[in-house]
Amino acid sequence: MPIHAVIFDIGGVLTYTVDCSRHKKWEDYLGLQGGRLFDIVDKTGMAHAARLGQVSVEEIWQRVQTFYRLDDEQMQELEQDFWSGGAFNRQLANFLSSLRPRYKTALLSNAWQGARARVSQDFRLNEIVDLMLFSAEEGLAKPDPRFYQLALSRLEVQAEETVFLDDKSENVDAARVLGMRGVRYETNEQAMAEIEACFISRRV
């Protein structure tokens, strides 16, 4: 069966952190392991609810502030630093954009409320794909198979006709269980080569 659609993750694939200096400052202050600033939300017990859109961004930060006993000035600085150091993977984004209109394309992301506006404004990701799905908007999150099936339904394709790219093994494994061609992102060159190989293998 030929490939008709390609689905990409966003965080860790199309966007990634390149400058961790402002993160490290808070990791040291809050007693977190290096590279684990995002654990501040996990420790409050809000991470799952945030991904599913069950709490607002404001509620998340209020819980973080209470949990870590931060004053208003510290909280404002932490929130700014939390999103700092990010970069856009332009090479991979250009590759994804180039697949249209030969293939239907989509983004499938575990993200808080407001993510659609942020990635559209900052990186214009809405302009390079046919469809964007965010966990907080749908009330579903990877690796829940229903989230993948929702993307397939809206793209009007079968799992066997689809390539899925993500940086997390558990998310790739879940896609493969459904019958999709799962590729785990490691580098741009590796990811693009494996995706191109999927196109060729499904033609023969």
C-alpha positions, -999 to +999 in steps of 0.1 A: +000+000+000+015+034-010+022+062+015-003+090+013+003+110+045+032+121+068+027+132+105+054+150+125+057+157+162+067+193+170+087+196+203+121+179+200+117+176+162+106+209+146+115+229+177+142+222+202+163+238+230+197+251+221+205+274+250+200+258+284+217+285+305+185+301+318+170+266+325+201+256+345+198+286+367+163+274+379+173+238+380+201+247+405+178+269+425+149+244+427+171+213+432+163+196+398+186+174+377+202+191+348+180+193+317+149+186+338+133+220+342+101+207+327+098+185+358+084+214+377+050+208+363+052+170+368+060+176+405+028+196+410+007+168+396-006+190+368+013+177+338-013+152+326-041+176+331-021+203+312-015+181+282-052+173+280-063+209+283-081+203+316-064+233+333-055+267+319-019+279+315-026+304+343-037+276+367-005+257+359+018+286+368-002+293+399+002+257+411+040+259+403+043+292+423+025+277+453+044+244+452+078+261+451+069+290+473+080+316+447+071+353+450+055+371+421+088+385+407+104+351+407+074+335+391+074+360+363+111+354+357+106+316+358+078+317+333+099+337+308+130+315+313+109+283+309+103+290+272+138+305+265+165+290+244+143+275+218+152+272+181+133+263+149+145+233+128+142+251+095+158+223+075+133+197+086+104+221+083+114+228+047+115+191+041+081+186+055+067+215+035+082+201+003+062+169+007+030+188-002+009+183-023+022+148-030+014+137+005-011+149+031+008+164+061+000+170+097+015+179+131+005+158+162+017+174+194+013+169+232+010+206+242-007+230+266-035+254+257-023+282+235+002+261+216-015+265+182-013+303+184+023+302+196+038+279+169+018+297+142+030+331+153+066+322+161+073+296+134+043+298+110+039+260+112+003+264+102+015+274+067+035+242+060+010+214+068-026+205+060-035+198+096-024+205+132-037+186+162-028+195+198-035+174+228-049+202+249-075+210+222-086+174+217-084+160+252-062+132+240-024+128+242+003+105+227+007+076+231-030+071+234-040+054+201-072+075+199-051+106+193-034+090+163-067+076+150-082+111+152-054+124+130-058+096+105-096+102+104-092+139+097-065+133+070-088+106+056-060+080+053-054+046+067-026+038+093-008+017+067-007+047+044+010+069+069+046+077+081+049+091+117+080+109+131+085+116+168+115+119+191+101+097+219+102+059+215+069+053+233+051+075+208+067+059+178+059+024+192+023+033+196+021+045+160+037+012+148+011-008+168-016+009+148+001+000+115+018+033+107+055+035+096+071+049+127+104+067+126+122+079+157+139+113+152+176+114+160+191+138+134+177+156+104+196+135+079+186+102+096+149+112+098+147+124+062+165+094+048+142+070+068+111+088+057+122+088+020+129+050+024+093+045+035+080+062+003+101+039-018+094+007+001+057+012-001+058+017-039+072-018-045 
